[in-house]
């Protein structure tokens, strides 16, 4: 008998047996009506056990025999709940978990369980920002990007860089979605200030592999920033007031069915702190002036019992001025983000729901620079007009999600105006228009008793000018739950990327620009394999281990700095096309209970590139190949009034190209290179500390002082190296010295956090 016939009979018999089972579905929420992801659900029936885990919407599904059942729900930070009942037909449960709090007279004593970071299926992470407010940050509020950089597989980008580098990928390989709207610029003050107002964000979901077929267009990770979708029941105000910046968030109910949240932030670092932080070191970047402001708005309307309308908007604007006397350089740089997205979520039944949204996203940057006798300006922008549809349903107790998406891209990679003493040169790249459509489907079947799968397929059609592409992108994650303490996963992802970020500097300043696949520039692609394991070691400790391998094709490199302004060329001719691979090991040890909580993450990785035009065609290490990346985070609750936080970061220095020898031609020194990215910056080391003192701390009211110090030990972490070349008096010898430029050193901060 052939294998196909055997498989057919096995499938038929499994369906016959499955018909005697009943379907159990459910949803888990907290007492404040927030959905809970990653909750462990245990079914005990007929002396047998089955396990399930809630998805990102708090839903779970299971097929069990009819009979007497004990349903137990466990989640750290909440009181466990057990339901005893007799089930004879398909049943749906709606479960509310209460926070684990004990009350004694007028003093509230909170349980020592904290789970700020939860590991979900396939190694994905979910962040509860409220439980992470002790992690040091300059503004006294949790920094989303900095948090991600403290997790395994994500490398710290160093100072003057707010980008993410995930599993050996380039910064443009990561998608950041604000309520599923793409954001193309992602940093304030080159990464030192939190980019998003976390008072306006409910939670974060981080997927290092973009394993969900619903999201595409990037080779590496996907970060979802979800705002609050609960209509405020009463007016509240919260925020921070500090010496570096202030922020304010209002929750305003209009009536029982309508309400909105509005937030704003602004810095005044130049006016207050700038003079205090002025360094006398000649190696520091001098005369820097900077300011930013941002705003968030979310309007919610419960149109009917089954329809929720939301309207989200986000704006951020930054201005930076820098003078460097050593380089005779003066720069004026500004960059802006603006997004708006109305959406409608409809619940047709407990098993079927649908969401539809349209969005507009705009990112732009403008640079005006003077160096020596040359004055030039560079600007670029990206505009997206998009529509997204998603339907969630279940068939035979298997949850599905499918939908369609469309986005129209309008972008200008570079608009250049160059002026020197004699000429004006307008070297502008043409505006690019592109259309991208996709359909996707995800399914989460249970293959065996302890084996589940997340299967997905995304089909993309992309067209720009005479170029068009049709790509199939499969995703698969297999999860094996050995028992309550041990689980394992393996995954494969195929990705294509049509919009690419071209980095033009070593410090990640926002002169970097986006370009779409057009005029012969092919989409980038990658294949990623990963395996891993999660362990609940004890009640207090959990750990995770994993490894990954990623191969990438059609990577782009732009070797001309901010702009190649000496001649008129096209990006197609200027860009180099090559391949790359990245591989490594990741681990995380986490403590979630007790007065002392925190985690340790470590990543050992390699990231390599191969371009025919670079390094004589030989393989070389990528710019942000960091062999070791170590982060230690500790949070300590001394008592009801005081808690403390510390982060210790160590990272191998990023790589750059340095001349290895010099010689004379016509009495002029000429540099010679031995290889591309042949040198390495010093190791990056930084210690941040913080302390919170609470005057009031209840569920609805809070008043606290936050004391933070960024780079506590004032370690000089250079952002770039300047080579000073001079000859001896007799011009027989060349002397080359390095000046390592530091942008900022120790930065103290005091802020008042409040909520009422």
N, C-alpha and C positions, 0 to 999 in steps of 0.2 A: 504494500500500500504506500503511495507517495506521501511525502511530507505535507503537501498542500491538502490532501484529503483528510489526513489526521488532524491538521489544524482546523479544518472545516468542522469535523465532528466535535472536537473539543469546544469550539465556539458555540455550536448548537447546544451541547449539553450544559455549558455554563449559563446559557440563556434560560434553559429549562429550570435549572436550580434557582436562578436569580428570580424567576417569576414567583417563587414562594416567599420571597422577602418583601419587606415593606420599606418605604422611603422616609427617612427622617431628615428634615431640613430645619434650619434654625438661624437665628441672628442674635449676636451678643453685643450689648451696649453697656456703657457705664451709667451710673445714676444721673449724670448730667447730660445724658442723651448723645454721647460720643461713641461711635462705632469702635470696637476693639479688634485689632488684627493680631494674629499669632497666638490666640487663646487655645489652650489645649483642652480638647473635649474627649472624655472617656465614656464609652458605652459598655455596660456590663449586662449580659443577658444569656441565660442558659449556661452559666458558669464559663462564658467566653468573653473576651474583651476585644473591643475595636477602638481605634484611635482616629481622631480627626483634628485639624487645625483650622481656625477661622482665617478667611482670606482678608484682603485689604478693606473689604466692605463689612467685615464682621460676620460673614455668612459661613455656615458649614453644611455639609451634606454627607449622608451615610446610608447604606442599605443594610438592614439587619433582619433577623427572623422575628416573627410576631411572638409576643409573650411579655413577661414582667421584666421591666428594664430599670436600671439605675444609671442616670445620666449625671456625670460629674464634670463641672467646669472649673478649671484652675487658671489663674493669671496672677503673676507677681504684682503686688501692690493692691490686690483686691481680695475680698473674702471669698473663699471657694464656696461653691453651691452644688448640692446634690439633689436631683429630682427623681423620685420613685414613682413609677406609673406602669400601667399595663397598656401596651400598644398593640392594636389589632389591624390597623390600617395606616395609610400614609398620614404622617403627623408633622406639623410645623410648630416649633418652639420659638418664643420671643423671650430672651433672658436678659435680665438686668443685674449687673454685678455692682455691689457696693464697695466703696473704697475701704481698705482695711484700717479703720480708725477706732480707737477706744477713747471714751470720754469720762473724765473724773471731775465732778463739780464744774468749776468754770475754766478748768485747764484742759486744753485739747492736746492729747499725746498721740502723735502720729506713729504708725507702725514703721519699723526700720527697713521695710522693703522698698527698694527703688529699682526701676528698670528703665532708665532713660534710653538705652539702646536695646532693641529687640532683634534677634536674628530670625528671619523668616525663611520660607522655602527657598532652596537653592543658594543660600548664603546671602540673600538680600537683607538689608538693614532697615529698620523703622526707628525713628527718633521721636521721643517725647520731650519737647523742649523745656517743659516746666521742671522736669526732674534733672535738668542739666544746667540750671542757672548758677551753679557754683563753679563751672568751668571758667577759668580766667578769660576776660575779654575787656577791651578798653572802655566800652560803653556800659558795662554792667549787665548786658543782656547777651544771650547765647548767640554766637556767630555761626551761621549755617555752614559757610565754606570752610572755616577753621575746624569745625567739628568733623566734617568729612575728611579733612587732611589728617585727623588723628586716628583714623580707622585703617585696618590692613588693606593693602592693595592700592592705597592712595598716597602718593608721595607729597611731602611738604615742598612747596614751590619756592620757598625762601622769601626774603624780603623783596619788596617792589614787584610783587607778582601775585595776583589774585586768582590765577588759573588753577584748574584741577588737572592733575596728571595721574591717570588711572590705568593700572596694569600695562605700563609701557607705552600708552598711547600719547598722541599729541594733545595739546589743550583744546583744539577745536573738535576733538573726537567725543566730547561729552555734551549731552543735552541737558539743559536746565529748563524745566517747564514750570511756569507759575500758573497754577490751575490749568495745566496742559497747554498753556500758551508759550511758545519758545521765546527765550531771552538770549540775546546775542552778546550783550555786554554784561560782565558779572563781577565788577569789583569797584569799591570805593578806595581812594588813595592807594592804588596798587596793592590792595589786599589787606591793608592794616585795619580798616574799619569794617564792621559787619555790613554786608551788602543789602540784606533784607531786614526789615523791621520784624523781629520774631514775635512781638506782641500781636502782630496781625496774622501770623501763620499758626495753624493748628498743629500740623505734624509734617514730617518729612519721610519720604520713602526713597531709598537709594539702592539702585541695582547696578552693580559693577559691570555686568555683562549685557545689559539691555535685553534680558531674556523674554520680556513680554512683547509679543508681536504687535501690540497696539501702538508701540512707540518705535519709530525708525528714524533713519536719516543721520545716524551717528554710528561710528565704529566701536565706541567704548561704552561709557556709563550713561544712565538716565537718572536724574534727580527730580522728584516730584515735590513741589512746594504747595501744600494744600491749605487754603484759607478756611476759616470757620464757616460751616454751612448750617449752623444752628441760629435761628432767629433770636436775637437777644430778648430776654424776658424782662430786663430792667436796665436802666441807665447805669453805665459804669465808665470810669476813667482810669487809665493806667499809663505809666510811662517812666521816663528817666530824665533827670536834670543833672548834668555834670559839667566839669570844666572843659571837656573836649567837645561834647555834643549833647543835644537834648532831643527827646522824642516823646510823642503823645499819641495815645490811642483812645478813641471814644467808641463805646457800644451804645447805640441809640435805638430803642424800640419805638416804632411809629404806632402800631397797634398789635393785636394778637397775631396778625398774619404778615406783618411787614416790619422791617428794621434794617439798619445798616451799621457797618463798622468803618471808621475813617482814621487814618494814621498819618503822622508826619514826623520828619526828622531834619535836623540841620546841625552842622558843625561850626564851631568858631575857634578852631585850633590856632589859626594865625593870630587872632586878636589877643587871646588869653595865654596860650601855652607856648607859642612860637618863641617869644623872647626868652622864656625860661629854659628852653631846650636847645638854644643856640650853642653849638659846639665850637670850640677853638681848634679842633683838629683840622689840619690842612687837607686831610684825606676825605673829609666828609663833603657831601654835596651841599653847597652853601645857597642861601637866599631862596629857599623853597617856600612858596605860598600856595595854599590849597583850601578848597571849600567844596562842600557837597550839600545837597538837599534831596529828599525823596518823599513820596506820598503814596499811600495805598487807600483804595476805596472798594468796599464790598456791599452791595445792596441785595437783600433777600426778600422774596415775596412768595408766600405759600398760596398760590393761585387757587388751588383746591386741595383736597386731601391727598390727591395723587400727583399733583404737579407743583414742583418747586422751581421758581425762576431766580436766577442769580445774575448779577452784573458786577464784574471785577475790572478794576483799572489800577495801573501801576506806573509811576513816573520816577525817574532818578536823573539828576544832573550833577556833573562834576567839572571843576575848573582847577587846573594845576599850572603854576608858573615856576620855572626852575632856572637858576643862573649858575653856571660853572665856569669860574675864571680860568681854570687850567685848560679847558677846552674852548674858551672864548665862545661859550654857548649860551643862548637865551631861548627859552621855549615857552610858548603859551599853548596849552592843550585843554580841550574840553570834549566831553563825551556825554551822551544822553541816551536813555531808554524810555520808551513809552509803549504800554500795551493796554488794550481794552478788549473785553470778552464777555458778551452776554451768553447765557446758556439756560437750557430747560431740561429738567430731569422729570421723567414720567414713570410712575409705578403702575403697571397694568395688573399685576397680581403678585403674590408673594414670591413667585419664581421668575417673573418677567419684568424688566425695567429697561428704560431707554434714555439716553442723554444725547442732546444735540447742542452744539455751540458753534458760534462764529467768532473769529478773533482778528485783530490787527496788531502787529508787532513792528516797532520801528527802533532801529539803533543807528546812531551816527557818531562820528568823531571828526574833529577838526584840529589840525596842528599848524601852528605858525612858528617858524624857527629862524633864528639868525645865528650864523656861525662864520666868523671872520668876515669876508666881504660878500657872503652869499646869504640871500634871503629867500626862503621858499615856504610854501604852504601845501599841506596834504590833507585831503578829506575823503571820507567814504561813508556809505550808508547801506543798510539792509532794510527792506520793507516786506512784510509777509501779510497776505490776506488769505485767511484759511477757514475751512469748515471741517468739523469733526462729528462723527456719529458713532455711537456704540450701543449695542443691545446686549443685555445680560439675560440668560435664560438657562434652563436645565432640561436635559433629555435623558430619561432613564437614570435620573439621579446624578448625572454628569454635568457639572457647571460649564457653560460655554459663554464666551463673549466674542462678538463679531461686529464689524462695522465698516464704514468707508470714510475716507479722508481726502481732502483736496486743499492744496495751497498754491497760491500764485506768488512767486518770488520776483521782486524788483530790487536790484542792487547795483551800486556803482563801486567797483573795487578800489579805484584810486582816481581822484581828481587832483592833479598836480599843477602848481604854478611856481616856477623857479625864476628868480631874478638875481643877477649878479651885477657887476659894475657895467657891463656892456650889453647884456642880452636879457631878453625875457623869453622863457621857453615854456609853452603850455603843453604838457605831456599828460593827457588825461585818457584813462581807459574807458571804453564805451560802457554805457548802461546795459545791463544784462537782464532779460526777462525770461522766466522759466515757469513751467507748469509741472506740478507733481501730484499724482493721484495714487491712492493706495486702498486696497481692501485687506482686511486682516481677520483672523479667527484664532481663538485660544480655547483649549479644552483641558480639563483637569480630571482625567479618568483615574479610577483606582484599579490598578492592574492586578494586584494580589493583596493578600491580607494586610501586609505592612509596606506595600510599594505603591506609591502614587506617581503621577506624571503631570508635568505642565508642558503641553504641546502647543505649538503655535506656528502659523504660517502667515507671512506678510508678502503681498504681491505689489510691487511698485512699478508705476509707469511714469517716466520722466521725459520731458521734451524741452529743448531750448534751441531756437533757431532750426538749423538743419540736423541737430543731434537729438536722438531719442533712444531710450533704453527701457527694457522690460526685464525686471529682476524678481526672482523668487528667493525669499529669505526664510528658511526654516529655523525654528528654535525648539529646543527640547531640554527639559530638566527632569531627571529621575530622582525621586526621594525614597529612601529606605529608612523606615523607623524601626530600629532593632528593638527598642523598648523606650520607657520614659526618659532614659538617661542618654541614649546614643541614637544619632541619626546620621545618615550619609547621603550625599548627592553627587550627581555627575551631570554635566550640561554641555550642550553644543549650540553655537550661535553663528549664523551667517548674516553679515551686515553689509549694506552699501551706503555710501555717503555722497550726496550730490552737491552740497554746499561745504566749502572747505575754508578753514581759517588759515590765513597766511601770516606767520609771525615774522616781524621785521626787526626785532631787537631782542637782546638777551635778558631784558628786565621786564618783559610783558607789558609795556606801556600800550595804551589803547590806540596806537597808530596801526596796530595789526588790522588787517582787513579781510573781508569774506569775498570769495569768488565762487560762482556757480559753474557746474560742468557745462561747458559750451566751447565752440570753436576748436574742437579736437581735444579739449581737456577732459579726460575720462573720469568717471566716478571712482572714488576710493572704495576698497572692499577689504573684508577681513573674515577670517575663520577663527573662532575661539573655542578651545576645549578647557574645561575646568572640572576638578573634583574636590570634594571637601567633606568634613565631618564636624558635627556639633556635639558637645558633651555637657551634660549637667553633672558636674563632678560631685558637688554637695549642695546643700540648701543655699549656701552662700556663693559658691564659685561655679562658673561655667566657662567653657573654652570652645574655640573653633580652630580648625586647621584646614588648609587648602593649597592647591597648586593650580597654575594656569599656563596655557601656551596659546599665543595668538600670532597668526601670520597675516601680513597686510600687503596689499598691492596698490599701485598707482598713487603712492604717497607723493606729496608736493613739497618742494623746498624752494625758497626765494632767497638767493644769496646776496642780494644787493643792499641790505639795510633798509632804512625807512623808504627810500625810493631811489630808483636808478634814474637820475634826472639829467645826465649828461647827453643823452640821446633819446630820440623817440623810438620806442620799441613796443611790442605787444606782450601781454602776460604769457601768451602761449609760447613765445620764444624765450622769455625770461625764466619761466618756471622749469625746474628740474623735476623729473618723474622717476620714482624709484620704488623699492620694496623695503619691508621691514619685518622684524619679528620681535616678540617679547615673551619672556617666560619667567616664572618665579614661584616663590613659596610665601604663604601668608599665615599668620597666626594671631590669635587674640585670646587673652585671659581676662575675664571680667568678674568683678565682685559686685553683687547687687544688693546685699543685705548688710545691716549693721550701721554703726556710726561712720565707719570708713568704707567708702565705695569708690569705684573707679575701674580702670582697665589699662592693660598693656597691649599694644599692638606692634607687630614687627613684620617687615616685608623685606625679603631678599629677592632681588629681581635683576634682570638684564634687559636692555632695550637696544636693539641694533638696527642699523640702516644700511642700505646699499643703493647708491646712485652712480650711474656710469660717469657722470661729469664731476663727481666729487671723490677725493681721496684715491685718484687713479683707478676708480672702479672697485676698490677693495672695501670690504665691510668695515664700518666704523660704529662707535657708540653714539647714540642719539644725544642731543643737547641735554635733556633731563634724564639721562641714565644715572640713577642713584643706586648704587649697589646695596646700601643698607638704609633703611628708614625705620626709626624707632620712636614711638610715642608712649609716654607714661602719663596717665591722668589720675589724679587723686582728689577726692572730695571728702571732707571730714565735718560732721555735725558735732560741735563741742557741746552745745546745749540748745535750749529753745531760742537763744538770742544770737549765737555766733555759729557761722560755718565758714569753712576755708576751702580753697581750691588751689591746685598746683598742676601745671603741665610742664613736662620736660621733653624736649624734642631734640633728636639727633638725626642728621641726614648726611650722607656722603655728598660732597660738592658736585654741582652740575658741571658739565664739560663745555670747553670752548677751544677755539683754535689759536695757538700762540706760535710766533716765529721761533725757529730753533737755531737759526744762524743769520748773520748779517755780512754783507760785503759791499764794496764800493763800485759804482759805475759813474764815471765822470765826476768823481768827488762827492757823489750823493750816496748815502747809505740805502741799501736795498735789503729787504727782509726775505728770508727763505723758509718755507714750511716743510715739515717732515710728514705731516698727516692732518686730516680734518678732525676737529674735536680731539686734538692730541694732548690737551692740558685739562687740569681739573681745578675748580675753585676749592678753597679750604672747606673742610667739613662744616656743616651748618649746625650750630648749637644755640638753643634758646630756652630760657626758663621764665615762665610767667606765673605769677601768684595773685591770689585775690582773697578778700575777706568780706563777708556780709554780716552786718549787724542789724537785727530786726527790732524795730520799735513795736510793730504790730504784725502779726502773721496769722491770718485766718483764711477761710476759703474765699471770702468776698473782699477782705481788706488786707492791705499790705503796705508797710512803710519800712524801708531799709536803706542803710548806707552801704555802698559798695566801694571797696578800696582795691585797686588793681595796679599791678606793675608789669608792663610788657618789657621783655628782655631784662629781667631783674639784675643780672650780673654784668650788664653793660658790655656784652660781648660784641666785638666788631664783626658783623657778617657782611662782607662786601657784596655789592650787586653787580659790579663790573670792574675790570682791570684796565688801567691806562698805562701804556708803555712810554716811558720817557727815554728818548734816544739822543745821545750827544756824543761828540767825538772829543778825543784828547786834544790838547793844544797843538800837537804836531800832526794831528789827523791820521795817526797810524793805528788808532784803536777806537772801537766803538764801545761805549758804555751804555748798557740798557738796564733801567731800573723799573720796577713795577710799583704803581700807585693803586692800591685797592680802595675803591670808592664805596663809602658807607652812606646809605640814605638816612637812616635814623637809628638811634641807639636806645637807651633806656627811656621808656615813656610811662610816667605814672598817671593815674586817673582816679578821680573821686566822683561818684555820682549818687544821686538819691533816687531810689526806685520806689514807686508808689502805685497803689491801686485802691479805689474806693467807689 
